[in-house]
């Protein structure tokens, strides 16, 4: 299961189509964290950091505070530039620029971190 956390419905649809596997879409971090807390652990998360309510960084801090969720690989999907920042301590395995990302780049992360 792949989680897509983004408040842009069109972006969620694009990412979900590129994943070509089972996804669950959340428009905010609270819904995603509630689902994870109920026992469902995703193989990979595509995360927008500019969310309404708790932002993506709050979500990342919450995930790394628990040993069972700290190792979930996260791909930041944003218009902000994170290329020069090391976010690996938050489980971030990569970043994608919303303006230039391709379906193949999304699929590359899925192929690397998910066993279909």
Secondary structure, DSSP 8 states (H G I E B T S, - for coil): -EEEE-S-HHHHHHHHHHH-S-EEEESSHHHHHHHHHTT---SEEEE-S--SSS-HHHHHHHHHTSTTTTT-EEEEEESS--TT---GGGTEEEEEETTT--HHHHHHHHHHH---
